[in-house]
Every structure is written in C-alpha cells, then in structure tokens.
Amino acid sequence: MLKYEKNPKIIQKLALESVNKLADLSSFNSLEKELAQQILIASGDMTIIEDLRISKGAIEKAFEAFEEGFDLLCDTDMVAAGIKQKYLDDEPICLINKANVISQAKSSKRSRSMVAVELWKPYLDEGFVVIGRESTALFRLLELLKECENEDCIKRPAMIIAMPVGCSGASESKSYLWEHHEEIDIPCITILGNRGGSDVATMTMNTLLKMYKARLNEK
C-alpha cells in the first residue's frame, strides 16, 4: 500500500509550507505574497519567483474591477475551462475555435489567436484578459492597444494576466507588456521568460477571485 497524504486541506498546508521554505517572498506585500504562493504551487518551480512580475497595486485594482462586474477573455479553451465557474457570473469568452475565427485565420494567413483577439473588442472594456499559451494573442492585443493609444477605437481591459509559454515569442511578448504596462495604463501579472502556461494562468485568475470572495465574507 502506497503511503501519501489524502486530505486536501493538509496537502495545501504542506504545499504552502514548502513554498515558504524554498522561495524568497520577502519583496512582496501580503496580498502579492498570497498570490505568489499559489502561482508557485501551480508551477511546481520555485525559481519562477525570480521572473514573476505583479504591477504596483494590481491586486487591489482587480478587486475594484470585480465589484463592477467584468467579461473574462481567454486565449484558449484550456484556460477558459480552468477558471472555476463558482466564482463567475458569466461564462468565460474564448473564440479561438469558432468557425469564423478559423476561416478568417486561414484566409489571412494569421494565427487563430490573433483573429480571436480582434473579435474581443466589444468585451474589453474593464474586462480581464487571461493568456496562458498564445504569444501571438498577447502581441496582437498590445498592438491594438498601441494603435488606439490616443483614440477611442478600443476600450482598455482592467487587467492582463499574461503567461504564454514556449520558445517562440513568449518571452518577447511578456517583456514588451512589462516594459510598457505603465505607458498603456493597464495593470498586469506576468512571468518573464519562456515559462508560464495555462495551469499557472488559470491559478492566477482563480486565486484573485478566491481572495476577493474571502474579503467580501470578512466584511
């Protein structure tokens, strides 16, 4: 008989103890630390802490946006499926596998994620963007925001959670976001470099929602 812990509460407690022992979280405030712990648990890689970036006041701004209601935009079905429905009033919006997106992508010789992002425009106003895989989705979103910097042709999301993973564009897209997030005036949470992924991105969003709900219950 294999011996292992079965109690989920104890498993979570042990995971937090391990993270606090192995990772230096001293640079984060209490809210950021709570989020960072769950990101590290999701990734299983304590060295990710070196590349984790949370923009100033991002978590507080997320809580403010949650109070107003929001659309949740996801780059892939895997990301959308990973968001816990009990925290949401509406289904996440993911368009990458819609027939019109596939058709437009083929005809324009662009990635489906780029076409999907262009169809996000009606939902972006104070929405939450969660990108866990597609670097071209992040690039195209940033491109659209830059194109409309001085015009009212696209609304700005309340938050960008950007964690595309891979060796082609992932690092570059996240670096651009981090370097320019103050300029485009959008809070963001990202992991620089090639690491990240859908699991980490969904854990980030789920943790923000859970933290918000916990604070509501405390009032």
Contacts in CASP RR format, 6 or more apart in sequence:
PFRMAT RR
TARGET T0000
AUTHOR 0000-0000-0000
METHOD contacts of the structure
MODEL  1
MLKYEKNPKIIQKLALESVNKLADLSSFNSLEKELAQQILIASGDMTIIE
DLRISKGAIEKAFEAFEEGFDLLCDTDMVAAGIKQKYLDDEPICLINKAN
VISQAKSSKRSRSMVAVELWKPYLDEGFVVIGRESTALFRLLELLKECEN
EDCIKRPAMIIAMPVGCSGASESKSYLWEHHEEIDIPCITILGNRGGSDV
ATMTMNTLLKMYKARLNEK
5 11 0 8 1.000
5 14 0 8 1.000
15 41 0 8 1.000
16 37 0 8 1.000
16 41 0 8 1.000
19 25 0 8 1.000
19 37 0 8 1.000
19 40 0 8 1.000
19 41 0 8 1.000
19 46 0 8 1.000
20 37 0 8 1.000
22 46 0 8 1.000
23 36 0 8 1.000
23 40 0 8 1.000
23 46 0 8 1.000
23 49 0 8 1.000
24 49 0 8 1.000
25 33 0 8 1.000
25 36 0 8 1.000
25 37 0 8 1.000
25 49 0 8 1.000
28 36 0 8 1.000
28 54 0 8 1.000
31 59 0 8 1.000
31 60 0 8 1.000
31 211 0 8 1.000
32 54 0 8 1.000
32 59 0 8 1.000
34 207 0 8 1.000
34 211 0 8 1.000
35 54 0 8 1.000
35 59 0 8 1.000
35 189 0 8 1.000
35 204 0 8 1.000
35 207 0 8 1.000
35 208 0 8 1.000
35 211 0 8 1.000
36 49 0 8 1.000
36 52 0 8 1.000
36 54 0 8 1.000
38 203 0 8 1.000
38 204 0 8 1.000
38 206 0 8 1.000
38 207 0 8 1.000
39 48 0 8 1.000
39 52 0 8 1.000
39 191 0 8 1.000
39 200 0 8 1.000
39 203 0 8 1.000
39 204 0 8 1.000
39 207 0 8 1.000
40 46 0 8 1.000
40 48 0 8 1.000
40 49 0 8 1.000
41 203 0 8 1.000
42 199 0 8 1.000
42 200 0 8 1.000
42 202 0 8 1.000
42 203 0 8 1.000
42 204 0 8 1.000
43 195 0 8 1.000
43 196 0 8 1.000
43 199 0 8 1.000
43 200 0 8 1.000
45 195 0 8 1.000
48 191 0 8 1.000
48 195 0 8 1.000
48 196 0 8 1.000
48 200 0 8 1.000
51 191 0 8 1.000
51 192 0 8 1.000
51 193 0 8 1.000
51 195 0 8 1.000
52 189 0 8 1.000
52 190 0 8 1.000
52 191 0 8 1.000
53 178 0 8 1.000
53 188 0 8 1.000
53 189 0 8 1.000
53 190 0 8 1.000
53 191 0 8 1.000
53 192 0 8 1.000
54 189 0 8 1.000
55 181 0 8 1.000
55 182 0 8 1.000
55 187 0 8 1.000
55 188 0 8 1.000
55 189 0 8 1.000
57 187 0 8 1.000
58 159 0 8 1.000
58 187 0 8 1.000
58 188 0 8 1.000
58 189 0 8 1.000
59 208 0 8 1.000
59 211 0 8 1.000
61 158 0 8 1.000
61 159 0 8 1.000
61 187 0 8 1.000
62 128 0 8 1.000
62 158 0 8 1.000
62 159 0 8 1.000
62 187 0 8 1.000
62 208 0 8 1.000
62 212 0 8 1.000
63 208 0 8 1.000
63 211 0 8 1.000
63 212 0 8 1.000
63 215 0 8 1.000
65 126 0 8 1.000
65 127 0 8 1.000
65 128 0 8 1.000
65 158 0 8 1.000
65 159 0 8 1.000
66 208 0 8 1.000
66 209 0 8 1.000
66 212 0 8 1.000
68 126 0 8 1.000
69 89 0 8 1.000
69 126 0 8 1.000
70 126 0 8 1.000
70 127 0 8 1.000
70 128 0 8 1.000
70 158 0 8 1.000
71 90 0 8 1.000
71 93 0 8 1.000
71 123 0 8 1.000
71 124 0 8 1.000
71 127 0 8 1.000
71 128 0 8 1.000
72 80 0 8 1.000
72 83 0 8 1.000
72 88 0 8 1.000
72 90 0 8 1.000
72 92 0 8 1.000
72 93 0 8 1.000
72 127 0 8 1.000
72 128 0 8 1.000
72 130 0 8 1.000
72 205 0 8 1.000
73 92 0 8 1.000
73 93 0 8 1.000
73 94 0 8 1.000
73 120 0 8 1.000
73 123 0 8 1.000
73 124 0 8 1.000
73 127 0 8 1.000
73 128 0 8 1.000
73 129 0 8 1.000
73 130 0 8 1.000
73 157 0 8 1.000
74 80 0 8 1.000
74 83 0 8 1.000
74 92 0 8 1.000
74 93 0 8 1.000
74 94 0 8 1.000
74 130 0 8 1.000
74 131 0 8 1.000
75 94 0 8 1.000
75 96 0 8 1.000
75 113 0 8 1.000
75 116 0 8 1.000
75 117 0 8 1.000
75 130 0 8 1.000
75 131 0 8 1.000
75 132 0 8 1.000
75 133 0 8 1.000
75 134 0 8 1.000
75 137 0 8 1.000
75 138 0 8 1.000
75 164 0 8 1.000
76 94 0 8 1.000
76 96 0 8 1.000
76 113 0 8 1.000
76 132 0 8 1.000
76 133 0 8 1.000
76 134 0 8 1.000
76 198 0 8 1.000
77 94 0 8 1.000
77 96 0 8 1.000
77 97 0 8 1.000
78 133 0 8 1.000
78 198 0 8 1.000
79 92 0 8 1.000
79 94 0 8 1.000
79 130 0 8 1.000
79 131 0 8 1.000
79 132 0 8 1.000
79 133 0 8 1.000
79 198 0 8 1.000
79 201 0 8 1.000
79 202 0 8 1.000
80 91 0 8 1.000
80 92 0 8 1.000
80 93 0 8 1.000
80 94 0 8 1.000
82 198 0 8 1.000
82 202 0 8 1.000
82 206 0 8 1.000
83 92 0 8 1.000
83 130 0 8 1.000
83 202 0 8 1.000
83 205 0 8 1.000
83 206 0 8 1.000
83 209 0 8 1.000
84 206 0 8 1.000
84 209 0 8 1.000
84 210 0 8 1.000
85 91 0 8 1.000
87 206 0 8 1.000
87 209 0 8 1.000
87 210 0 8 1.000
87 213 0 8 1.000
88 209 0 8 1.000
92 130 0 8 1.000
93 120 0 8 1.000
93 123 0 8 1.000
94 116 0 8 1.000
95 101 0 8 1.000
95 116 0 8 1.000
95 119 0 8 1.000
95 120 0 8 1.000
96 112 0 8 1.000
96 113 0 8 1.000
96 116 0 8 1.000
96 134 0 8 1.000
97 112 0 8 1.000
98 116 0 8 1.000
101 112 0 8 1.000
101 115 0 8 1.000
101 116 0 8 1.000
101 119 0 8 1.000
102 112 0 8 1.000
104 110 0 8 1.000
104 115 0 8 1.000
105 111 0 8 1.000
105 112 0 8 1.000
105 114 0 8 1.000
105 115 0 8 1.000
108 115 0 8 1.000
110 136 0 8 1.000
111 134 0 8 1.000
111 136 0 8 1.000
111 137 0 8 1.000
113 134 0 8 1.000
113 136 0 8 1.000
113 137 0 8 1.000
113 140 0 8 1.000
114 136 0 8 1.000
114 137 0 8 1.000
114 139 0 8 1.000
114 140 0 8 1.000
116 137 0 8 1.000
117 137 0 8 1.000
117 140 0 8 1.000
117 141 0 8 1.000
117 144 0 8 1.000
118 140 0 8 1.000
118 144 0 8 1.000
120 129 0 8 1.000
120 141 0 8 1.000
121 144 0 8 1.000
121 154 0 8 1.000
121 155 0 8 1.000
124 154 0 8 1.000
124 155 0 8 1.000
124 156 0 8 1.000
124 157 0 8 1.000
125 155 0 8 1.000
125 156 0 8 1.000
125 157 0 8 1.000
126 155 0 8 1.000
126 156 0 8 1.000
126 157 0 8 1.000
126 158 0 8 1.000
127 157 0 8 1.000
127 158 0 8 1.000
127 159 0 8 1.000
128 157 0 8 1.000
128 158 0 8 1.000
128 159 0 8 1.000
128 161 0 8 1.000
128 205 0 8 1.000
129 141 0 8 1.000
129 157 0 8 1.000
129 159 0 8 1.000
129 160 0 8 1.000
129 161 0 8 1.000
129 162 0 8 1.000
130 161 0 8 1.000
130 201 0 8 1.000
130 202 0 8 1.000
130 204 0 8 1.000
130 205 0 8 1.000
131 137 0 8 1.000
131 138 0 8 1.000
131 141 0 8 1.000
131 160 0 8 1.000
131 161 0 8 1.000
131 162 0 8 1.000
131 163 0 8 1.000
131 164 0 8 1.000
131 201 0 8 1.000
132 161 0 8 1.000
132 162 0 8 1.000
132 163 0 8 1.000
132 164 0 8 1.000
132 165 0 8 1.000
132 196 0 8 1.000
132 197 0 8 1.000
132 198 0 8 1.000
132 200 0 8 1.000
132 201 0 8 1.000
132 202 0 8 1.000
133 164 0 8 1.000
133 165 0 8 1.000
133 197 0 8 1.000
133 198 0 8 1.000
134 164 0 8 1.000
135 164 0 8 1.000
135 166 0 8 1.000
135 168 0 8 1.000
135 169 0 8 1.000
135 170 0 8 1.000
135 172 0 8 1.000
135 173 0 8 1.000
135 174 0 8 1.000
136 169 0 8 1.000
136 173 0 8 1.000
137 164 0 8 1.000
138 160 0 8 1.000
138 162 0 8 1.000
138 164 0 8 1.000
138 173 0 8 1.000
138 174 0 8 1.000
138 177 0 8 1.000
139 169 0 8 1.000
139 173 0 8 1.000
139 176 0 8 1.000
141 160 0 8 1.000
142 173 0 8 1.000
142 176 0 8 1.000
142 177 0 8 1.000
142 180 0 8 1.000
142 184 0 8 1.000
144 154 0 8 1.000
145 154 0 8 1.000
145 156 0 8 1.000
145 184 0 8 1.000
145 186 0 8 1.000
146 184 0 8 1.000
147 153 0 8 1.000
147 154 0 8 1.000
148 154 0 8 1.000
149 184 0 8 1.000
156 184 0 8 1.000
156 185 0 8 1.000
156 186 0 8 1.000
157 186 0 8 1.000
158 186 0 8 1.000
158 187 0 8 1.000
159 186 0 8 1.000
159 187 0 8 1.000
159 188 0 8 1.000
159 189 0 8 1.000
160 177 0 8 1.000
160 181 0 8 1.000
160 186 0 8 1.000
160 187 0 8 1.000
160 188 0 8 1.000
160 189 0 8 1.000
160 190 0 8 1.000
161 188 0 8 1.000
161 189 0 8 1.000
161 190 0 8 1.000
161 201 0 8 1.000
161 204 0 8 1.000
161 205 0 8 1.000
162 173 0 8 1.000
162 174 0 8 1.000
162 177 0 8 1.000
162 188 0 8 1.000
162 189 0 8 1.000
162 190 0 8 1.000
162 201 0 8 1.000
163 174 0 8 1.000
163 190 0 8 1.000
163 191 0 8 1.000
163 196 0 8 1.000
163 197 0 8 1.000
163 200 0 8 1.000
163 201 0 8 1.000
163 204 0 8 1.000
164 170 0 8 1.000
164 173 0 8 1.000
164 174 0 8 1.000
164 196 0 8 1.000
164 197 0 8 1.000
165 194 0 8 1.000
165 195 0 8 1.000
165 196 0 8 1.000
165 197 0 8 1.000
166 194 0 8 1.000
167 194 0 8 1.000
170 193 0 8 1.000
170 194 0 8 1.000
170 196 0 8 1.000
171 192 0 8 1.000
171 193 0 8 1.000
171 194 0 8 1.000
174 190 0 8 1.000
174 191 0 8 1.000
174 192 0 8 1.000
174 193 0 8 1.000
175 192 0 8 1.000
175 193 0 8 1.000
177 188 0 8 1.000
177 190 0 8 1.000
178 188 0 8 1.000
178 190 0 8 1.000
178 192 0 8 1.000
181 187 0 8 1.000
181 188 0 8 1.000
189 204 0 8 1.000
191 200 0 8 1.000
END
